[in-house]
Amino acid sequence: IGHLEMALEMVRIPYDELRAQEWQPIVGLHYAKGEKRDKNRSKAVVERVFPTIENVTHAAADALLLAEVCRRINEGGIY
């Protein structure tokens, strides 16, 4: 992470750091306080947000959802 932050700073690309508790609700992934995180829930949200994408892995689900959060923040001024 430090290397990425350094590279972004060097080329003056702004970035924000978001915790999972901050970005997950933006795409409709909600957990009750103290509720255990479930990767299958992330995959279900991906199926809803990206209905044409099939066979999504857990890692790909998080990456797709993070990309969607970035799109929503940059297009709609969320956050």
All heavy atoms as an XYZ file, in Angstrom:
632
protein
N       0.833     -1.190      0.000
C       0.000      0.000      0.000
C       0.876      1.252      0.000
O       0.589      2.203     -0.699
C      -0.953      0.000      1.218
C      -1.951     -1.161      1.142
C      -1.676      1.314      1.368
C      -2.932     -1.061      0.017
N       1.913      1.218      0.797
C       2.799      2.374      0.877
C       3.408      2.738     -0.467
O       3.547      3.919     -0.797
N       3.775      1.729     -1.239
C       4.356      1.993     -2.561
C       3.325      2.649     -3.487
O       3.657      3.559     -4.242
C       4.867      0.695     -3.196
C       6.038      0.114     -2.495
N       7.324      0.585     -2.653
C       6.123     -0.909     -1.618
C       8.154     -0.116     -1.901
N       7.437     -1.033     -1.261
N       2.092      2.164     -3.428
C       1.038      2.768     -4.239
C       0.783      4.208     -3.836
O       0.662      5.096     -4.695
C      -0.265      1.981     -4.084
C      -0.478      0.822     -5.022
C      -1.782      0.107     -4.675
C      -0.513      1.277     -6.447
N       0.702      4.449     -2.550
C       0.478      5.815     -2.064
C       1.597      6.738     -2.506
O       1.346      7.866     -2.941
C       0.345      5.823     -0.543
C      -0.922      5.164     -0.054
C      -0.970      5.014      1.457
O       0.089      5.031      2.107
O      -2.084      4.873      1.985
N       2.827      6.255     -2.418
C       3.972      7.061     -2.827
C       3.892      7.390     -4.319
O       4.104      8.533     -4.731
C       5.280      6.327     -2.536
C       6.517      7.108     -2.948
S       8.043      6.178     -2.760
C       7.818      4.911     -3.991
N       3.557      6.391     -5.140
C       3.461      6.619     -6.585
C       2.358      7.626     -6.903
O       2.544      8.518     -7.742
C       3.199      5.299     -7.299
N       1.222      7.495     -6.241
C       0.130      8.442     -6.472
C       0.524      9.856     -6.071
O       0.205     10.822     -6.770
C      -1.125      8.002     -5.704
C      -1.796      6.735     -6.214
C      -2.875      6.278     -5.231
C      -2.382      6.930     -7.597
N       1.203      9.979     -4.947
C       1.661     11.294     -4.491
C       2.660     11.902     -5.476
O       2.602     13.097     -5.770
C       2.304     11.191     -3.105
C       1.359     10.822     -1.987
C       0.428     11.955     -1.584
O       0.729     13.133     -1.880
O      -0.613     11.640     -0.988
N       3.567     11.073     -5.987
C       4.597     11.580     -6.891
C       4.006     12.162     -8.169
O       4.521     13.150     -8.696
C       5.598     10.476     -7.248
C       6.536     10.135     -6.103
S       7.722      8.877     -6.568
C       8.649      9.727     -7.828
N       2.951     11.561     -8.676
C       2.357     12.055     -9.919
C       1.114     12.899     -9.654
O       0.355     13.217    -10.564
C       2.045     10.909    -10.910
C       3.327     10.266    -11.405
C       1.145      9.874    -10.286
N       0.936     13.253     -8.393
C      -0.144     14.145     -7.949
C      -1.547     13.660     -8.337
O      -2.378     14.427     -8.819
C       0.100     15.553     -8.452
C       1.332     16.188     -7.831
C       1.425     17.656     -8.192
N       2.489     18.291     -7.448
C       3.724     18.480     -7.913
N       4.042     18.077     -9.118
N       4.628     19.068     -7.156
N      -1.774     12.367     -8.134
C      -3.107     11.805     -8.347
C      -3.796     11.736     -6.990
O      -3.315     11.067     -6.077
C      -3.039     10.401     -8.978
C      -2.427     10.477    -10.372
C      -4.439      9.765     -9.021
C      -2.216      9.133    -11.028
N      -4.909     12.445     -6.837
C      -5.599     12.416     -5.540
C      -6.267     11.057     -5.302
O      -6.675     10.373     -6.242
C      -6.650     13.519     -5.674
C      -6.867     13.679     -7.122
C      -5.582     13.303     -7.806
N      -6.357     10.683     -4.048
C      -7.001      9.428     -3.691
C      -7.615      9.548     -2.307
O      -7.247     10.420     -1.527
C      -6.005      8.258     -3.735
C      -4.883      8.366     -2.732
C      -4.993      7.776     -1.478
C      -3.715      9.061     -3.025
C      -3.968      7.876     -0.544
C      -2.686      9.168     -2.109
C      -2.820      8.565     -0.866
O      -1.810      8.670      0.050
N      -8.576      8.711     -2.049
C      -9.222      8.631     -0.737
C      -9.060      7.223     -0.212
O      -9.026      6.263     -0.982
C     -10.730      8.937     -0.834
C     -11.004     10.373     -1.215
O     -10.372     11.263     -0.616
O     -11.844     10.591     -2.096
N      -8.973      7.117      1.076
C      -8.949      5.807      1.713
C     -10.312      5.560      2.332
O     -10.826      6.398      3.067
C      -7.872      5.766      2.804
C      -6.461      5.880      2.263
C      -5.414      5.780      3.354
O      -5.583      4.945      4.269
O      -4.450      6.537      3.299
N     -10.916      4.434      1.983
C     -12.217      4.073      2.530
C     -12.124      2.723      3.219
O     -11.574      1.774      2.655
C     -13.269      3.981      1.420
C     -13.641      5.240      0.687
C     -14.595      4.931     -0.456
C     -14.290      6.221      1.639
N     -12.666      2.658      4.406
C     -12.760      1.372      5.102
C     -13.944      0.608      4.508
O     -14.842      1.197      3.911
C     -12.984      1.577      6.597
C     -11.845      2.307      7.293
C     -12.195      2.622      8.723
N     -13.528      3.225      8.717
C     -14.372      3.208      9.744
N     -14.042      2.646     10.859
N     -15.559      3.771      9.665
N     -13.944     -0.693      4.693
C     -15.042     -1.521      4.180
C     -16.385     -1.025      4.707
O     -17.370     -0.996      3.962
C     -14.830     -2.982      4.565
N     -16.424     -0.589      5.953
C     -17.671     -0.102      6.548
C     -18.168      1.165      5.857
O     -19.329      1.523      5.973
C     -17.495      0.166      8.049
C     -17.236     -1.068      8.871
C     -15.758     -1.454      8.915
O     -14.914     -0.876      8.237
N     -15.435     -2.472      9.695
N     -17.294      1.851      5.149
C     -17.678      3.075      4.446
C     -18.115      2.800      3.008
O     -19.085      3.384      2.537
C     -16.512      4.070      4.441
C     -16.136      4.566      5.826
C     -14.861      5.376      5.828
O     -13.871      4.957      5.190
O     -14.861      6.438      6.465
N     -17.390      1.910      2.301
C     -17.720      1.713      0.892
C     -18.804      0.672      0.657
O     -19.558      0.774     -0.310
C     -16.488      1.408      0.047
C     -15.811      0.077      0.251
C     -14.700     -0.155      0.980
C     -16.174     -1.177     -0.333
N     -14.354     -1.482      0.908
C     -15.240     -2.134      0.107
C     -17.197     -1.599     -1.175
C     -15.300     -3.475     -0.268
C     -17.259     -2.941     -1.546
C     -16.320     -3.852     -1.100
N     -18.911     -0.314      1.516
C     -19.886     -1.378      1.281
C     -21.338     -0.874      1.237
O     -22.086     -1.282      0.337
C     -19.710     -2.499      2.298
C     -18.451     -3.300      2.048
C     -18.169     -4.332      3.118
O     -18.712     -4.282      4.213
N     -17.309     -5.275      2.784
N     -21.766      0.006      2.133
C     -23.145      0.495      2.044
C     -23.452      1.266      0.752
O     -24.593      1.292      0.301
C     -23.286      1.414      3.260
C     -22.265      0.934      4.218
C     -21.125      0.462      3.361
N     -22.448      1.852      0.134
C     -22.660      2.600     -1.106
C     -23.208      1.691     -2.204
O     -24.013      2.108     -3.027
C     -21.359      3.309     -1.550
C     -20.976      4.394     -0.540
C     -21.497      3.896     -2.957
C     -19.620      5.032     -0.778
N     -22.794      0.421     -2.203
C     -23.275     -0.521     -3.218
C     -24.376     -1.434     -2.680
O     -24.748     -2.417     -3.313
C     -22.122     -1.367     -3.811
C     -21.249     -0.536     -4.707
C     -21.331     -2.066     -2.734
N     -24.889     -1.102     -1.495
C     -26.006     -1.873     -0.953
C     -25.610     -3.088     -0.149
O     -26.421     -3.992      0.059
N     -24.396     -3.129      0.323
C     -23.922     -4.250      1.134
C     -23.933     -3.805      2.587
O     -23.060     -3.072      3.030
C     -22.512     -4.639      0.695
C     -21.915     -5.914      1.248
C     -22.816     -7.113      0.995
C     -20.555     -6.158      0.622
N     -24.968     -4.223      3.304
C     -25.154     -3.781      4.681
C     -24.998     -4.942      5.655
O     -25.431     -6.057      5.371
C     -26.548     -3.164      4.858
C     -26.789     -1.991      3.979
N     -26.325     -0.736      4.287
C     -27.421     -1.869      2.797
C     -26.673      0.104      3.329
N     -27.345     -0.567      2.408
N     -24.405     -4.659      6.785
C     -24.264     -5.617      7.868
C     -24.737     -4.960      9.154
O     -24.449     -3.788      9.398
C     -22.799     -6.037      8.054
C     -22.252     -6.860      6.905
C     -21.548     -6.265      5.872
C     -22.454     -8.232      6.861
C     -21.045     -7.013      4.819
C     -21.957     -8.993      5.826
C     -21.250     -8.378      4.807
O     -20.759     -9.130      3.771
N     -25.433     -5.725      9.971
C     -25.835     -5.220     11.280
C     -24.599     -5.132     12.164
O     -23.601     -5.824     11.942
C     -26.867     -6.155     11.912
N     -24.649     -4.273     13.157
C     -23.508     -4.104     14.064
C     -23.145     -5.448     14.685
O     -23.999     -6.152     15.219
C     -23.844     -3.094     15.149
C     -22.664     -2.754     16.008
C     -22.948     -1.607     16.939
C     -21.695     -1.310     17.727
N     -21.782     -0.033     18.392
N     -21.887     -5.818     14.573
C     -21.388     -7.064     15.133
C     -21.621     -8.283     14.255
O     -21.152     -9.372     14.570
N     -22.332     -8.111     13.138
C     -22.610     -9.235     12.245
C     -21.340     -9.627     11.496
O     -20.586     -8.777     11.034
C     -23.699     -8.845     11.251
C     -24.129     -9.963     10.337
C     -25.231     -9.532      9.382
O     -25.653     -8.359      9.412
O     -25.668    -10.384      8.599
N     -21.108    -10.921     11.362
C     -19.931    -11.431     10.663
C     -20.026    -11.132      9.170
O     -21.082    -11.246      8.565
C     -19.819    -12.939     10.883
C     -18.578    -13.544     10.289
C     -18.551    -15.038     10.518
C     -17.360    -15.621      9.784
N     -17.509    -17.036      9.559
N     -18.911    -10.738      8.583
C     -18.853    -10.459      7.147
C     -18.940    -11.775      6.383
O     -18.343    -12.771      6.756
C     -17.545     -9.749      6.781
C     -17.338     -8.432      7.511
C     -18.326     -7.406      6.997
N     -18.034     -6.067      7.445
C     -18.845     -5.372      8.230
N     -19.941     -5.897      8.689
N     -18.559     -4.147      8.566
N     -19.678    -11.751      5.271
C     -19.899    -12.957      4.477
C     -19.576    -12.648      3.019
O     -20.238    -11.831      2.378
C     -21.363    -13.393      4.623
C     -21.702    -14.628      3.824
O     -20.796    -15.230      3.201
O     -22.879    -15.003      3.816
N     -18.529    -13.297      2.504
C     -18.100    -13.048      1.128
C     -19.174    -13.437      0.112
O     -19.250    -12.873     -0.969
C     -16.799    -13.799      0.824
C     -15.593    -13.252      1.541
C     -15.210    -11.921      0.945
C     -13.913    -11.430      1.525
N     -13.500    -10.163      0.951
N     -20.013    -14.400      0.447
C     -21.074    -14.789     -0.487
C     -22.077    -13.655     -0.672
O     -22.701    -13.537     -1.713
C     -21.774    -16.065     -0.014
C     -20.872    -17.261     -0.160
O     -20.127    -17.383     -1.125
N     -20.904    -18.151      0.804
N     -22.207    -12.827      0.328
C     -23.088    -11.668      0.217
C     -22.534    -10.681     -0.806
O     -23.286    -10.089     -1.573
C     -23.193    -10.991      1.577
C     -24.567    -10.640      1.964
C     -24.601    -10.539      3.445
N     -25.644     -9.663      3.885
C     -25.849     -9.353      5.131
N     -25.046     -9.825      6.056
N     -26.828     -8.582      5.477
N     -21.217    -10.519     -0.819
C     -20.583     -9.647     -1.819
C     -20.856    -10.167     -3.219
O     -21.174     -9.400     -4.130
C     -19.070     -9.581     -1.604
O     -18.760     -8.991     -0.382
N     -20.745    -11.472     -3.384
C     -20.999    -12.061     -4.693
C     -22.452    -11.845     -5.115
O     -22.738    -11.592     -6.283
C     -20.650    -13.544     -4.680
C     -19.143    -13.793     -4.631
C     -18.812    -15.248     -4.504
C     -19.120    -15.996     -5.774
N     -18.636    -17.390     -5.743
N     -23.379    -11.919     -4.169
C     -24.797    -11.697     -4.484
C     -25.034    -10.257     -4.930
O     -25.821    -10.003     -5.853
C     -25.655    -12.032     -3.273
N     -24.352     -9.317     -4.295
C     -24.490     -7.905     -4.698
C     -23.925     -7.716     -6.103
O     -24.510     -7.006     -6.922
C     -23.804     -6.960     -3.687
C     -23.775     -5.538     -4.206
C     -24.504     -7.028     -2.346
N     -22.805     -8.365     -6.403
C     -22.222     -8.274     -7.749
C     -23.214     -8.798     -8.783
O     -23.392     -8.193     -9.849
C     -20.886     -9.045     -7.834
C     -20.445     -9.230     -9.278
C     -19.806     -8.322     -7.054
N     -23.881     -9.898     -8.480
C     -24.864    -10.452     -9.413
C     -25.994     -9.462     -9.672
O     -26.520     -9.390    -10.778
C     -25.417    -11.765     -8.880
C     -24.406    -12.892     -8.902
C     -24.913    -14.156     -8.218
O     -26.097    -14.200     -7.805
O     -24.119    -15.100     -8.096
N     -26.351     -8.689     -8.662
C     -27.415     -7.695     -8.815
C     -26.924     -6.456     -9.577
O     -27.609     -5.944    -10.454
C     -27.953     -7.301     -7.435
C     -29.189     -6.435     -7.496
C     -29.800     -6.152     -6.134
N     -28.925     -5.323     -5.313
C     -28.334     -5.733     -4.194
N     -28.502     -6.943     -3.738
N     -27.551     -4.917     -3.505
N     -25.723     -5.994     -9.253
C     -25.190     -4.770     -9.868
C     -24.664     -5.033    -11.283
O     -24.791     -4.187    -12.166
C     -24.070     -4.161     -8.989
C     -23.417     -2.963     -9.653
C     -24.619     -3.765     -7.627
N     -24.076     -6.221    -11.491
C     -23.503     -6.605    -12.786
C     -24.142     -7.913    -13.257
O     -23.500     -8.970    -13.241
C     -21.985     -6.798    -12.674
C     -21.233     -5.596    -12.188
C     -20.835     -5.502    -10.862
C     -20.901     -4.573    -13.062
C     -20.124     -4.400    -10.414
C     -20.196     -3.469    -12.609
C     -19.806     -3.374    -11.293
N     -25.393     -7.891    -13.679
C     -26.099     -9.133    -14.003
C     -25.517     -9.927    -15.176
O     -25.786    -11.123    -15.296
C     -27.523     -8.665    -14.319
C     -27.401     -7.230    -14.649
C     -26.224     -6.714    -13.899
N     -24.699     -9.312    -16.004
C     -24.142    -10.030    -17.154
C     -22.827    -10.735    -16.851
O     -22.338    -11.498    -17.682
C     -23.936     -9.067    -18.341
O     -23.031     -8.032    -17.939
C     -25.245     -8.470    -18.801
N     -22.255    -10.511    -15.690
C     -20.984    -11.139    -15.327
C     -21.277    -12.454    -14.606
O     -22.044    -12.495    -13.649
C     -20.127    -10.218    -14.447
C     -19.795     -8.930    -15.204
C     -18.845    -10.926    -14.026
C     -19.010     -7.932    -14.390
N     -20.636    -13.521    -15.063
C     -20.852    -14.842    -14.479
C     -19.591    -15.356    -13.808
O     -18.480    -14.932    -14.120
C     -21.284    -15.830    -15.567
C     -22.591    -15.454    -16.245
C     -22.949    -16.402    -17.366
O     -22.180    -17.355    -17.620
O     -23.993    -16.197    -17.986
N     -19.768    -16.312    -12.905
C     -18.667    -17.019    -12.238
C     -17.665    -16.073    -11.569
O     -16.462    -16.154    -11.793
C     -17.935    -17.941    -13.212
C     -18.872    -18.945    -13.844
O     -19.762    -19.467    -13.176
N     -18.692    -19.206    -15.119
N     -18.145    -15.185    -10.743
C     -17.305    -14.207    -10.064
C     -16.684    -14.840     -8.817
O     -17.374    -15.455     -8.014
C     -18.133    -12.962     -9.670
C     -17.308    -11.990     -8.867
C     -18.688    -12.301    -10.909
N     -15.378    -14.680     -8.661
C     -14.701    -15.159     -7.460
C     -14.891    -14.139     -6.335
O     -15.309    -13.006     -6.577
C     -13.189    -15.345     -7.703
O     -12.621    -14.062     -7.989
C     -12.927    -16.305     -8.856
N     -14.552    -14.542     -5.114
C     -14.678    -13.625     -3.981
C     -13.779    -12.395     -4.175
O     -14.198    -11.269     -3.928
C     -14.317    -14.325     -2.668
C     -15.292    -15.382     -2.278
N     -16.623    -15.131     -2.057
C     -15.136    -16.708     -2.066
C     -17.244    -16.240     -1.734
N     -16.363    -17.221     -1.734
N     -12.546    -12.625     -4.615
C     -11.622    -11.502     -4.828
C     -12.125    -10.584     -5.932
O     -12.069     -9.356     -5.808
C     -10.227    -12.025     -5.161
N     -12.631    -11.169     -7.010
C     -13.151    -10.358     -8.108
C     -14.394     -9.587     -7.666
O     -14.609     -8.456     -8.111
C     -13.466    -11.236     -9.320
N     -15.208    -10.190     -6.794
C     -16.410     -9.509     -6.307
C     -16.029     -8.228     -5.582
O     -16.607     -7.167     -5.836
C     -17.209    -10.430     -5.385
N     -15.065     -8.300     -4.691
C     -14.626     -7.096     -3.983
C     -14.066     -6.063     -4.949
O     -14.351     -4.872     -4.834
C     -13.583     -7.440     -2.921
C     -14.190     -8.020     -1.663
O     -15.428     -7.952     -1.498
O     -13.432     -8.541     -0.831
N     -13.266     -6.497     -5.911
C     -12.678     -5.572     -6.876
C     -13.763     -4.891     -7.706
O     -13.716     -3.675     -7.926
C     -11.698     -6.313     -7.783
N     -14.753     -5.651     -8.160
C     -15.842     -5.071     -8.942
C     -16.650     -4.083     -8.115
O     -17.021     -3.008     -8.603
C     -16.756     -6.170     -9.477
C     -16.198     -6.994    -10.631
C     -17.025     -8.260    -10.835
C     -16.177     -6.159    -11.895
N     -16.914     -4.442     -6.871
C     -17.695     -3.542     -6.019
C     -16.923     -2.267     -5.701
O     -17.491     -1.177     -5.682
C     -18.138     -4.257     -4.745
C     -19.160     -5.373     -4.963
C     -19.465     -6.082     -3.650
C     -20.438     -4.840     -5.592
N     -15.627     -2.390     -5.472
C     -14.813     -1.191     -5.236
C     -14.785     -0.299     -6.476
O     -14.862      0.928     -6.374
C     -13.393     -1.574     -4.831
C     -13.236     -1.999     -3.382
C     -11.886     -2.671     -3.162
C     -13.388     -0.810     -2.465
N     -14.693     -0.900     -7.646
C     -14.718     -0.119     -8.880
C     -16.062      0.591     -9.028
O     -16.117      1.757     -9.440
C     -14.459     -1.026    -10.081
N     -17.143     -0.086     -8.675
C     -18.468      0.535     -8.746
C     -18.585      1.692     -7.764
O     -19.166      2.730     -8.073
C     -19.553     -0.515     -8.484
C     -20.955      0.026     -8.459
C     -21.448      0.633     -9.765
O     -20.791      0.489    -10.813
O     -22.520      1.279     -9.734
N     -18.025      1.532     -6.578
C     -18.026      2.617     -5.591
C     -17.284      3.821     -6.159
O     -17.770      4.951     -6.076
C     -17.397      2.155     -4.255
C     -17.090      3.341     -3.356
C     -18.319      1.174     -3.550
N     -16.129      3.594     -6.760
C     -15.357      4.690     -7.357
C     -16.163      5.386     -8.446
O     -16.179      6.609     -8.531
C     -14.044      4.165     -7.927
S     -12.888      3.622     -6.666
N     -16.845      4.595     -9.279
C     -17.659      5.181    -10.341
C     -18.758      6.052     -9.751
O     -18.965      7.191    -10.185
C     -18.281      4.082    -11.205
C     -19.030      4.628    -12.416
C     -19.853      3.552    -13.105
N     -20.976      3.102    -12.284
C     -22.124      3.782    -12.103
N     -22.284      4.958    -12.675
N     -23.093      3.299    -11.356
N     -19.441      5.540     -8.731
C     -20.537      6.299     -8.128
C     -20.042      7.565     -7.448
O     -20.670      8.619     -7.546
C     -21.294      5.428     -7.122
C     -22.078      4.327     -7.797
C     -22.843      3.506     -6.788
N     -23.478      2.370     -7.432
C     -24.331      1.566     -6.827
N     -24.651      1.759     -5.555
N     -24.861      0.551     -7.473
N     -18.922      7.469     -6.766
C     -18.365      8.644     -6.095
C     -17.981      9.702     -7.120
O     -18.284     10.883     -6.968
C     -17.144      8.271     -5.217
C     -17.624      7.489     -3.983
C     -16.351      9.499     -4.824
C     -16.501      6.900     -3.154
N     -17.310      9.294     -8.195
C     -16.836     10.253     -9.192
C     -17.937     10.806    -10.075
O     -17.846     11.933    -10.539
C     -15.726      9.626    -10.043
C     -14.449      9.510     -9.260
O     -13.970     10.481     -8.701
N     -13.904      8.314     -9.188
N     -18.983     10.040    -10.291
C     -20.075     10.534    -11.138
C     -21.129     11.279    -10.348
O     -21.703     12.236    -10.850
C     -20.734      9.371    -11.895
C     -19.896      8.853    -13.039
C     -20.605      7.787    -13.834
O     -21.738      7.413    -13.495
O     -20.000      7.314    -14.805
N     -21.374     10.829     -9.129
C     -22.481     11.419     -8.393
C     -22.108     12.249     -7.204
O     -22.984     12.758     -6.498
N     -20.835     12.379     -6.925
C     -20.434     13.194     -5.797
C     -20.747     12.588     -4.445
O     -20.850     13.294     -3.464
N     -20.903     11.266     -4.388
C     -21.130     10.594     -3.099
C     -19.861     10.694     -2.283
O     -18.767     10.596     -2.810
C     -21.498      9.115     -3.329
C     -22.776      8.990     -4.123
C     -21.598      8.368     -2.014
C     -23.096      7.584     -4.572
N     -20.019     10.885     -0.997
C     -18.928     10.850     -0.012
C     -18.401     12.183      0.299
O     -18.186     13.147     -0.085
C     -17.805      9.914     -0.446
C     -16.779      9.674      0.626
C     -17.121      8.981      1.755
C     -15.487     10.126      0.494
C     -16.182      8.723      2.740
C     -14.541      9.874      1.449
C     -14.895      9.177      2.579
O     -13.969      8.917      3.541
